[in-house]
Amino acid sequence: MAKLQDILYKVHLESVEGKTDLEVKDVQIDSRRVSQGSLFVAIRGVQADGHQFIARAVEQGAVAILCDTLPEERHETVTYIKVTNTNEAVAYIAHNFHGEPSSRLRLVGVTGTNGKTTIATLLFKLFMQLGHKAGLISTVQNQIGNEVIPATHTTPDAVSLNALLKQMADAGCEYAFMEVSSHAVHQHRTTALQFAGGLFSNITHDHLDYHKTFDEYIRVKKSFFDHLPAGAFAISNADDKRGTVMLQNTPAKKYFYSLKTVADFKGKILENALTGLLMLVNEKEVHFRLIGEFNAYNLLAVYGAATCLGKSKEDVLTALSMLSGAEGRFDYTVSDSGIVGIVDYAHTPDALENVLATIKKLKKGHEQVITVVGCGGDRDKTKRPIMAQAACDLSDKAIFTSDNPRTEDPLEILKDMESGLNTSAKRKYITISDRKEAIKTAVSLAKTDDIILVAGKGHEKYQDINGVKNDFDDKAVLKEMFELMNK
């Protein structure tokens, strides 16, 4: 319970009708969860507009309504608060309601197109390994110490997010590491949070279904760093062409990591193999279990953040050398007959190119690379032909299949993928819309030492078809096909 007037701290109010000294039991953005004593915040979402459900919220016992347009019919016993931006307002309200939980731990946000999950997960594992209780908010899962909480979004809504951070602080977490998606920044989900630091991985073609232009996508990512406090740290990838721009206006202390140029956290790959990475990190030689150049960047980002958080460089590198990455990120298994299967979340052109470039560097020479890839429905259509072309260019064979078609016809998605292929690419691919059949076909085409990449879904344990999440696990299916082949 909290007083309404107290949780409105820092909210830009346009008007208030009714009492503000009343008790609020909880804060809700979903009218179906409203009960006696709730404050209901009407959010204009992509799928629905919360303003349409104000009357229902009042019927269910809401004592206060926060909105950007007041309803015509208003009840005398209910307080109505008008603001310009309900997304921004609910971020402050949720933070206040839960006792400003981000100020009770050291919170680090990770943003960028690719690498967010691995960086956040490695930071979480690292600090747990170093003896600190930590929290994790990621695409794969949320964790409070060793307790696993399933994740539904890369970054939860402001109400859920602050409730989760309060759980972490109450449980004694000293640190929390979270992925910060561009959607979350744009929708103000992270607005009220107090960050100890922020990390930028890279930025490439993604989410243009939501942001419409690449410039807007960049601006939103950059705004996360623009709003970091002066006492925080900001770490960016100097090798990304927008890495410097990201930190241009940040009040935080700036640091850079790099494989190619002078930087605060400098790395050099000495060896890259299926057994892991051998690297120089600030002139110290270390072997890591992770594979690939993209993971070399992830490791440098983690190393930088941990040292900025006051940990000794030697302790950090020793602990990092023992850690594995996030589930579904270059997650590989080998069949009895010697076929290598790799499952990866790569669902953008750049991520797919990075994974395939890494595989190419791991090849001894004669092996063929077979890539199984699809594109998600109800998402940016412009990247479909680019991903298809990348799969063909960097593989010996490509199988185009369904990813999460959602409400789209899988065959139409496949047509979009095929639409931009050049002549040589057209000779390399086949389409099999059923994802399990596609993986089965890849295994049947493979010989000893060949490498199969199953890209796009990574850690996901479902396939979203017409709003139904059907059980589906790329790694489990791949292992099943390997076992069938051995019988």
Secondary structure per residue as TSV (DSSP state, phi and psi in degrees):
chain	resnum	aa	ss	phi	psi
A	1	M	-	360.0	145.6
A	2	A	E	-153.3	152.7
A	3	K	E	-73.3	136.2
A	4	L	H	-57.2	-43.3
A	5	Q	H	-62.3	-30.8
A	6	D	H	-74.1	-38.5
A	7	I	H	-81.9	-4.6
A	8	L	T	-88.2	5.3
A	9	Y	T	-56.9	128.8
A	10	K	T	76.7	-1.8
A	11	V	-	-80.9	132.3
A	12	H	-	-80.5	102.8
A	13	L	E	-91.4	136.0
A	14	E	E	-94.8	-42.4
A	15	S	E	-159.4	154.2
A	16	V	E	-134.1	126.4
A	17	E	E	-117.1	113.3
A	18	G	S	116.1	-176.0
A	19	K	-	-80.4	146.0
A	20	T	S	-114.8	-0.2
A	21	D	S	-93.6	17.4
A	22	L	S	-87.1	160.1
A	23	E	E	-86.7	134.7
A	24	V	E	-110.3	126.9
A	25	K	-	-79.5	-41.3
A	26	D	E	-158.4	170.4
A	27	V	E	-115.1	128.4
A	28	Q	E	-130.0	140.8
A	29	I	S	-112.0	-3.8
A	30	D	S	-112.8	113.7
A	31	S	G	-59.7	-25.4
A	32	R	G	-67.7	-20.0
A	33	R	G	-97.9	-0.5
A	34	V	-	-71.1	138.1
A	35	S	-	-141.6	-177.3
A	36	Q	T	-56.4	122.0
A	37	G	T	98.1	1.6
A	38	S	E	-78.2	152.8
A	39	L	E	-100.8	122.5
A	40	F	E	-103.1	126.0
A	41	V	E	-106.0	120.7
A	42	A	-	-86.6	108.0
A	43	I	-	-101.3	136.1
A	44	R	B	-87.6	98.3
A	45	G	-	-93.4	178.1
A	46	V	S	-69.8	-39.6
A	47	Q	S	-90.4	-35.5
A	48	A	-	-148.5	159.8
A	49	D	B	-110.9	115.7
A	50	G	G	-58.8	-21.6
A	51	H	G	-62.9	-24.6
A	52	Q	G	-71.6	-13.7
A	53	F	G	-113.6	13.0
A	54	I	H	-62.1	-45.0
A	55	A	H	-60.6	-41.9
A	56	R	H	-63.0	-42.3
A	57	A	H	-61.1	-40.7
A	58	V	H	-65.3	-43.6
A	59	E	H	-58.3	-34.8
A	60	Q	T	-86.1	1.6
A	61	G	T	111.5	9.6
A	62	A	-	-60.8	132.4
A	63	V	S	-94.6	-15.4
A	64	A	E	-148.0	146.5
A	65	I	E	-124.7	130.7
A	66	L	E	-114.7	127.0
A	67	C	E	-152.4	170.3
A	68	D	S	-102.4	-11.8
A	69	T	S	-135.6	118.5
A	70	L	-	-68.9	139.7
A	71	P	-	-71.8	152.1
A	72	E	S	-65.2	-42.6
A	73	E	S	-92.7	120.1
A	74	R	-	-127.3	140.5
A	75	H	-	-95.0	137.7
A	76	E	T	-61.0	-32.6
A	77	T	T	-83.8	-6.6
A	78	V	S	-106.2	138.9
A	79	T	E	-90.2	131.0
A	80	Y	E	-113.3	124.6
A	81	I	E	-117.8	125.7
A	82	K	E	-106.4	131.2
A	83	V	E	-132.3	167.5
A	84	T	S	-78.0	-41.3
A	85	N	-	-131.9	107.3
A	86	T	H	-70.9	-29.7
A	87	N	H	-62.4	-46.6
A	88	E	H	-65.5	-43.6
A	89	A	H	-61.0	-44.7
A	90	V	H	-67.8	-26.5
A	91	A	H	-63.0	-46.1
A	92	Y	H	-68.1	-42.4
A	93	I	H	-61.3	-46.6
A	94	A	H	-63.9	-40.3
A	95	H	H	-64.0	-44.0
A	96	N	H	-66.9	-45.1
A	97	F	H	-58.0	-39.6
A	98	H	T	-91.3	13.4
A	99	G	T	75.9	35.3
A	100	E	-	48.3	59.5
A	101	P	G	-61.1	-30.3
A	102	S	G	-67.1	-18.3
A	103	S	G	-82.0	-9.7
A	104	R	G	-94.5	-2.8
A	105	L	S	-145.5	171.4
A	106	R	E	-95.4	108.8
A	107	L	E	-101.3	128.3
A	108	V	E	-120.2	127.7
A	109	G	E	-103.3	138.9
A	110	V	E	-118.4	121.9
A	111	T	E	-130.2	165.8
A	112	G	S	138.8	171.0
A	113	T	S	-76.8	-52.7
A	114	N	S	-119.1	150.4
A	115	G	S	97.3	-10.9
A	116	K	H	-57.0	-48.3
A	117	T	H	-64.4	-45.6
A	118	T	H	-63.6	-44.6
A	119	I	H	-63.4	-49.0
A	120	A	H	-62.3	-43.0
A	121	T	H	-65.7	-43.3
A	122	L	H	-63.7	-40.3
A	123	L	H	-61.7	-44.2
A	124	F	H	-60.3	-51.0
A	125	K	H	-61.5	-40.0
A	126	L	H	-61.5	-49.3
A	127	F	H	-70.8	-30.9
A	128	M	H	-65.5	-42.4
A	129	Q	H	-62.8	-34.2
A	130	L	T	-81.7	3.8
A	131	G	T	95.4	13.4
A	132	H	-	-106.4	142.4
A	133	K	-	-78.8	130.3
A	134	A	E	-135.3	163.7
A	135	G	E	-118.6	152.8
A	136	L	E	-133.5	132.7
A	137	I	E	-125.4	108.0
A	138	S	-	-143.7	171.0
A	139	T	S	-61.1	-38.3
A	140	V	S	-75.4	-51.9
A	141	Q	E	-164.9	160.9
A	142	N	E	-103.7	146.5
A	143	Q	E	-138.6	142.1
A	144	I	E	-119.3	99.9
A	145	G	T	60.4	-125.5
A	146	N	T	-89.6	-3.9
A	147	E	E	-81.7	124.7
A	148	V	E	-98.0	131.1
A	149	I	E	-121.5	120.8
A	150	P	E	-56.3	143.2
A	151	A	-	-100.3	141.4
A	152	T	S	-110.7	-25.5
A	153	H	S	-135.5	156.8
A	154	T	S	-56.2	-49.9
A	155	T	S	-124.2	121.2
A	156	P	-	-64.4	166.4
A	157	D	-	-64.3	163.5
A	158	A	H	-58.2	-38.7
A	159	V	H	-67.4	-50.2
A	160	S	H	-63.9	-39.5
A	161	L	H	-62.3	-47.9
A	162	N	H	-69.3	-33.5
A	163	A	H	-64.4	-40.4
A	164	L	H	-66.7	-43.1
A	165	L	H	-63.9	-35.7
A	166	K	H	-64.8	-42.8
A	167	Q	H	-56.9	-43.1
A	168	M	H	-63.3	-47.9
A	169	A	H	-63.6	-43.0
A	170	D	H	-64.1	-30.8
A	171	A	T	-81.6	-2.8
A	172	G	T	93.3	15.8
A	173	C	-	-66.7	133.6
A	174	E	S	-90.7	-28.0
A	175	Y	E	-132.6	153.9
A	176	A	E	-141.5	138.0
A	177	F	E	-123.1	126.1
A	178	M	E	-135.9	143.0
A	179	E	E	-73.9	137.0
A	180	V	-	-118.1	105.2
A	181	S	-	-80.2	159.8
A	182	S	H	-65.4	-34.2
A	183	H	H	-60.0	-43.7
A	184	A	H	-64.1	-40.2
A	185	V	H	-66.3	-47.1
A	186	H	H	-62.6	-35.7
A	187	Q	T	-92.3	13.2
A	188	H	T	62.7	20.1
A	189	R	T	-63.8	-28.2
A	190	T	T	-102.8	4.0
A	191	T	T	-53.7	-46.9
A	192	A	T	-85.3	-9.0
A	193	L	-	-70.1	148.0
A	194	Q	-	-102.9	107.5
A	195	F	-	-93.5	137.9
A	196	A	S	-83.0	-22.8
A	197	G	E	-170.4	163.2
A	198	G	E	-138.0	146.3
A	199	L	E	-124.9	138.7
A	200	F	E	-116.5	127.9
A	201	S	-	-92.1	-60.5
A	202	N	-	-173.4	170.4
A	203	I	-	-140.2	127.5
A	204	T	-	-141.5	-178.9
A	205	H	S	-58.6	108.3
A	206	D	-	-164.5	157.9
A	207	H	-	56.2	27.9
A	208	L	H	-75.3	-11.4
A	209	D	H	-65.9	-27.8
A	210	Y	H	-98.9	-49.0
A	211	H	H	-86.7	-12.6
A	212	K	S	72.2	-47.0
A	213	T	S	-127.6	153.7
A	214	F	H	-65.4	-37.8
A	215	D	H	-60.5	-39.5
A	216	E	H	-67.7	-40.1
A	217	Y	H	-58.9	-46.1
A	218	I	H	-63.3	-44.2
A	219	R	H	-60.1	-42.1
A	220	V	H	-65.1	-45.8
A	221	K	H	-59.1	-44.7
A	222	K	H	-63.4	-34.9
A	223	S	H	-62.3	-25.8
A	224	F	H	-60.1	-44.7
A	225	F	H	-74.4	-33.2
A	226	D	H	-58.8	-29.0
A	227	H	T	-102.7	7.7
A	228	L	S	-69.0	146.3
A	229	P	-	-74.4	161.8
A	230	A	T	-61.7	-28.8
A	231	G	T	-82.4	-3.1
A	232	A	S	-89.4	173.0
A	233	F	E	-112.1	151.6
A	234	A	E	-130.5	122.4
A	235	I	E	-118.0	131.3
A	236	S	E	-133.3	158.2
A	237	N	E	-82.7	107.9
A	238	A	T	-67.7	-20.2
A	239	D	T	-86.4	-9.0
A	240	D	S	-84.5	135.5
A	241	K	T	-66.5	-13.1
A	242	R	T	-110.5	11.6
A	243	G	H	-62.9	-38.7
A	244	T	H	-74.5	-41.1
A	245	V	H	-58.3	-37.9
A	246	M	H	-54.9	-37.4
A	247	L	T	-99.1	6.3
A	248	Q	T	-49.6	-46.9
A	249	N	T	-112.1	13.6
A	250	T	-	-75.2	138.0
A	251	P	S	-77.4	-13.8
A	252	A	S	-71.4	164.4
A	253	K	E	-75.6	128.7
A	254	K	E	-92.6	139.7
A	255	Y	E	-140.0	155.4
A	256	F	E	-132.1	149.9
A	257	Y	E	-123.1	153.1
A	258	S	E	-162.8	151.4
A	259	L	S	-103.4	-15.1
A	260	K	S	-116.7	-15.3
A	261	T	S	-142.0	173.8
A	262	V	-	-65.8	133.7
A	263	A	-	-156.8	166.6
A	264	D	S	-63.5	-37.6
A	265	F	E	-123.1	98.3
A	266	K	E	-106.3	133.5
A	267	G	E	-126.4	156.8
A	268	K	E	-144.5	129.6
A	269	I	E	-83.0	121.7
A	270	L	E	-94.9	-33.9
A	271	E	E	-153.7	136.9
A	272	N	E	-130.7	108.8
A	273	A	E	-142.6	173.5
A	274	L	T	-63.8	-15.0
A	275	T	T	-84.9	-8.5
A	276	G	E	129.8	-170.3
A	277	L	E	-107.5	132.2
A	278	L	E	-105.2	121.1
A	279	M	E	-133.4	154.7
A	280	L	E	-95.6	124.5
A	281	V	E	-120.3	111.8
A	282	N	T	46.5	48.3
A	283	E	T	72.4	6.4
A	284	K	E	-105.2	128.9
A	285	E	E	-82.4	126.4
A	286	V	E	-139.5	142.0
A	287	H	E	-103.4	130.1
A	288	F	E	-115.5	153.1
A	289	R	S	-77.8	-20.4
A	290	L	-	-74.8	157.4
A	291	I	-	-119.9	144.4
A	292	G	S	98.3	151.9
A	293	E	H	-60.2	-40.1
A	294	F	H	-61.3	-33.4
A	295	N	H	-75.4	-26.2
A	296	A	H	-60.8	-41.8
A	297	Y	H	-64.9	-44.8
A	298	N	H	-58.7	-43.2
A	299	L	H	-64.6	-39.0
A	300	L	H	-65.1	-39.8
A	301	A	H	-62.6	-43.8
A	302	V	H	-64.7	-45.4
A	303	Y	H	-57.6	-44.7
A	304	G	H	-62.6	-47.0
A	305	A	H	-63.8	-42.8
A	306	A	H	-63.7	-39.3
A	307	T	H	-71.0	-35.4
A	308	C	H	-65.3	-26.2
A	309	L	T	-86.9	7.5
A	310	G	T	94.4	8.5
A	311	K	-	-84.0	149.8
A	312	S	-	-72.4	140.3
A	313	K	H	-58.6	-40.6
A	314	E	H	-65.1	-45.8
A	315	D	H	-61.7	-40.5
A	316	V	H	-63.4	-48.9
A	317	L	H	-66.2	-38.4
A	318	T	H	-62.4	-47.3
A	319	A	H	-67.1	-42.6
A	320	L	H	-61.7	-33.4
A	321	S	T	-65.8	-17.6
A	322	M	T	-98.9	-4.9
A	323	L	-	-94.0	147.6
A	324	S	-	-99.9	166.9
A	325	G	-	-84.7	-160.8
A	326	A	-	-82.3	150.6
A	327	E	T	-59.5	138.0
A	328	G	T	77.8	11.8
A	329	R	S	-116.5	106.3
A	330	F	S	46.6	50.7
A	331	D	E	-92.0	108.3
A	332	Y	E	-116.2	153.5
A	333	T	E	-139.6	153.9
A	334	V	E	-123.0	131.7
A	335	S	-	-76.1	165.5
A	336	D	T	-60.0	-27.9
A	337	S	T	-90.1	5.0
A	338	G	S	91.0	13.7
A	339	I	-	-83.7	132.7
A	340	V	E	-94.7	126.0
A	341	G	E	-111.9	128.9
A	342	I	E	-122.3	128.0
A	343	V	E	-108.1	128.6
A	344	D	E	-143.3	147.5
A	345	Y	-	-76.1	-1.9
A	346	A	-	-46.5	111.3
A	347	H	-	-132.8	17.4
A	348	T	S	-126.2	157.7
A	349	P	H	-55.0	-45.0
A	350	D	H	-64.5	-44.0
A	351	A	H	-62.6	-41.8
A	352	L	H	-64.5	-44.2
A	353	E	H	-61.1	-41.3
A	354	N	H	-62.3	-45.0
A	355	V	H	-65.4	-44.9
A	356	L	H	-68.1	-34.1
A	357	A	H	-66.2	-37.8
A	358	T	H	-65.3	-44.1
A	359	I	H	-60.5	-41.6
A	360	K	H	-58.8	-39.8
A	361	K	H	-71.0	-24.1
A	362	L	H	-85.1	-15.6
A	363	K	-	-65.3	143.3
A	364	K	-	-86.5	-20.3
A	365	G	S	147.2	-50.4
A	366	H	S	-94.2	-14.8
A	367	E	-	-69.1	146.3
A	368	Q	-	-97.8	149.0
A	369	V	E	-107.0	124.2
A	370	I	E	-114.6	120.5
A	371	T	E	-110.2	127.5
A	372	V	E	-104.7	119.8
A	373	V	E	-149.5	147.4
A	374	G	-	-137.7	-175.1
A	375	C	-	-133.3	142.3
A	376	G	-	-69.1	145.2
A	377	G	T	-80.5	159.8
A	378	D	T	57.6	30.8
A	379	R	S	-133.4	179.0
A	380	D	-	-48.3	110.9
A	381	K	T	-76.9	-23.6
A	382	T	T	-66.8	-22.6
A	383	K	H	-85.2	-9.0
A	384	R	H	-61.9	-53.7
A	385	P	H	-65.7	-28.7
A	386	I	H	-68.1	-43.5
A	387	M	H	-66.0	-40.1
A	388	A	H	-61.9	-44.4
A	389	Q	H	-63.4	-42.8
A	390	A	H	-61.4	-41.9
A	391	A	H	-61.2	-41.6
A	392	C	H	-72.1	-41.7
A	393	D	H	-62.5	-36.9
A	394	L	T	-107.6	8.9
A	395	S	-	-126.7	161.6
A	396	D	S	-82.3	-33.0
A	397	K	E	-142.4	145.4
A	398	A	E	-129.4	139.8
A	399	I	E	-119.7	114.6
A	400	F	E	-87.3	132.7
A	401	T	-	-146.2	-173.9
A	402	S	-	-79.9	144.9
A	403	D	S	-104.3	-109.5
A	404	N	-	-109.7	93.7
A	405	P	-	-64.7	-21.3
A	406	R	B	53.7	-124.2
A	407	T	T	-92.8	3.0
A	408	E	S	-90.5	156.8
A	409	D	-	-74.3	120.6
A	410	P	H	-54.7	-34.4
A	411	L	H	-68.0	-32.6
A	412	E	H	-70.1	-37.0
A	413	I	H	-63.0	-43.3
A	414	L	H	-63.2	-37.3
A	415	K	H	-63.0	-40.5
A	416	D	H	-61.0	-40.2
A	417	M	H	-63.6	-41.1
A	418	E	H	-74.0	-20.5
A	419	S	T	-61.2	-28.6
A	420	G	T	-108.9	12.0
A	421	L	-	-72.2	138.8
A	422	N	-	-81.5	175.6
A	423	T	H	-60.2	-44.1
A	424	S	H	-68.2	-35.1
A	425	A	H	-65.2	-37.1
A	426	K	H	-62.1	-21.2
A	427	R	T	-84.9	-8.5
A	428	K	T	-104.9	-11.1
A	429	Y	E	-119.3	158.7
A	430	I	E	-133.4	159.8
A	431	T	E	-115.4	132.5
A	432	I	-	-137.6	105.8
A	433	S	S	-67.4	-31.6
A	434	D	S	-73.7	117.0
A	435	R	H	-64.5	-38.5
A	436	K	H	-64.8	-42.9
A	437	E	H	-63.3	-36.9
A	438	A	H	-63.2	-44.4
A	439	I	H	-66.6	-40.9
A	440	K	H	-59.9	-42.6
A	441	T	H	-64.8	-41.7
A	442	A	H	-59.4	-43.2
A	443	V	H	-65.5	-39.8
A	444	S	H	-68.0	-27.3
A	445	L	H	-81.8	-18.3
A	446	A	-	-84.4	148.6
A	447	K	-	-119.9	173.4
A	448	T	T	-49.1	134.2
A	449	D	T	78.1	-10.7
A	450	D	-	-65.0	158.1
A	451	I	E	-120.0	123.8
A	452	I	E	-105.8	124.8
A	453	L	E	-106.7	123.7
A	454	V	E	-108.2	107.2
A	455	A	E	-109.8	153.0
A	456	G	S	116.4	-36.4
A	457	K	-	-114.0	-25.4
A	458	G	T	53.1	-113.1
A	459	H	T	-75.4	-14.8
A	460	E	-	-61.1	140.1
A	461	K	-	-109.8	23.8
A	462	Y	E	-150.2	166.1
A	463	Q	E	-128.0	121.4
A	464	D	E	-85.9	109.3
A	465	I	E	-126.4	113.4
A	466	N	T	53.1	43.8
A	467	G	T	81.5	-1.3
A	468	V	E	-106.9	127.6
A	469	K	E	-91.4	97.8
A	470	N	E	-83.2	141.2
A	471	D	E	-58.0	125.9
A	472	F	-	-164.2	127.2
A	473	D	-	-134.0	109.1
A	474	D	H	-52.5	-45.0
A	475	K	H	-67.2	-40.3
A	476	A	H	-64.9	-41.2
A	477	V	H	-65.7	-42.6
A	478	L	H	-60.2	-45.7
A	479	K	H	-63.9	-39.6
A	480	E	H	-60.6	-42.9
A	481	M	H	-68.8	-35.4
A	482	F	H	-62.3	-42.2
A	483	E	H	-67.5	-40.7
A	484	L	H	-61.9	-37.6
A	485	M	H	-66.2	-30.7
A	486	N	H	-83.2	-10.2
A	487	K	-	-78.1	360.0
